[in-house]
C-alpha cells in the first residue's frame, strides 16, 4: 500500500509538472504567433497602413508643388523686371512714350523683337509650360477694345518637356526670326476678355510687385483645348506706369509629365485645384498620376467627407475615392489658397482592407495549425511515454510482479535532483531577467532625457531661424538664392570664407593672389546676390546653411 500511495503521489507530481510545461509551451506558441503576425505586418490596421502610404504620397506631392511655385514665383519677379527694362529701353530707342505705342505697329514689333529671346530663355529655365507678356497697348489702334499686344511662348511638346518652342501670341515674323514658329492656333494679339481677371489684376497692381503675384483658376488657353494655371505679375515702370502683366503658365500636359509621382500604389491621382469648402472640383484641377499607373477622376465636383481613420472620402456621380487633402498658398497675392489632393479609388481601398483581413486570418490559421502539430508531436514524443511508464508501475504494483520500494527510489531521487536543478536554472533566469529589466528602465530614462535635450535643441534652432529670418526681407533672401545659383565655384568659395569672417588680406594670402582680385570677386558676388551690406550677407549664408542641414 505504501508503494501504491507513493506511485500515485509521484504520478500526480509528474502530471502537475507536465501541465506547467504545457502552459509554458502555450505561452511560447502565443508569443511566436504574435511575433509572426508582427513580422508580416498583420497586426497593424489596414486603414492605418493606407493612411501611412497616402501621408507619404502627400508629402512627396506637397514638396513638388512647393518647389514648383517657389521656382516660378522667384522667376516671375526677374521676368517682370527684365521685360519692363526691355520695354523702357526700346521706347527710348524709338523716341516715343508708352502711350504712343497704341497703333504703332513698327514700335510694337521692335518691343516684341527685344522681348522674345529673353522670354524664350525663361520658358526653358523655369518649371513651366509657357510664358507670356501682355501689354496695355494694341496695334489695332482702338478698333478692338479688348485687344492687347504681347507675346505667349509655349513648349512645343509640354508632355515630353522639350526645349522646342512655339509662338501662340505675337507678331509671326518676329517669332520666325528667332526660330520660334507660330502655332496653328496662333493669333497676333491677346483678347483680354478671355484672360481671367485681367482688369482686376492690372487695376490693383502696385509695388512691390512681389506682393502682387497671383495665380488663376484652371483656365482653357484661348484658341486651344489646353487647360492651364497661370501665375501673373504686373509690369510697373519706375514712374508707377502699369505697362501690363507677365507670368508663366503650367498646363496639364506639362504638369502630368513633369510631376508624375513615384509610388507603390498602382492607381493614384494627385490634384492641384482651388479651395472650395466641403467639395473638391476635379474639373478645375491639374492632375498627375504615378509613373507607371493611372487613376481616372471624372471632371466633376466631389463631396469631401472625413473618415474615422484620418482620411477623407470623396464621392461623385458614380465614382468614389479615398484620400487626403491639404491647403497650399501658391502666390502672395492669392485671395484663397489652392488645394492639394491625393486619391485612390474606393474599390482599391476596400480591396486592400479585405485583403489584409484575409491574409491575417490565413496567417493566423497557419501559425495555429503549426502550433497544434508541434503540441501533438511533443505529446506523442514525450508525454505519452511518461504516462505509459507510470501506468506500468501502477499495474505491476496492483496485480503483477511486486516491486520493492528501493527499486523506484533512485528514479524519484533522480527526478527530485532534476527538479532542484531546474529550480536553480529558473531562479538564475529570473535574476537575469530582473537585471535586464532594470537595465531597460535605465535605458528608457536615458532615452527620455536625450529626447528632451534634442527637442530643446531643435526648438532653439527654430527660434534662431525665426529671429534670423525676421532680420531680413524675404524678397531679399529669395533674390539671394537665385543669385547664389549664378555664382562661379571660385565666387562661392570666397563667399563662404567672407561669411566665416576671413578678411580680404587673409583670402589673398590663402589663394596666392592680390587683394584687388579679391575685392573684384567680392564686388561681383554682392552684385549677383543683390546684397549691399555685410550683415545681410552673413544672415543669408546662415539661413542657407541651416536649410541645407535641415534637408540632410
Secondary structure, DSSP 8 states (H G I E B T S, - for coil): -HHHHHHHHHHHHHHHHHHHHHHHHHHHHHHHHHHHHHHTT-SS-HHHHHHHHHHHHHHHHHHHHHHHHHHHHHHHHHHHHHHHHHHHHHHHHHT--GGGGTT-HHHHHHHHHHHHHHHHHHHHHSSSSEEEEEES--TTTTSSTTEE-EEEEEETTGGGT-S-EEEEES-HHHHHHTT-EEEEEEESSEEGGGSTTHHHHHHT--SSGGGG-EE---EE-TTSS-EEEEEEEEEE-TTS-EEEEEEEEEEHHHHHHHT-B--S-SS-EEEEEE--TTEEEGGG-EEEEBTT------SSEEEEEE-TTS-EEEE-SS-EEEEEEEEE--STT-SS-EEEEEEEEHHHHHHHHHHHHHHHHHHHHHHHHHHHHHHHHHIIIIIHHHHHHHHHHHHHHHTSS---HHHHHHHHHHHHHHHHHHHHHHHHHHHHHHHHHHHHHHHHHHHHHHHHHHHHHHHHHHHHHHHHHHTS-HHHHHHHHHHHHHS-HHHHHHHHHHHTT--HHHHHHHHTS-HHHHHHHHHHHHHHHT--SHHHHHHHHHHHHHHHHHH-
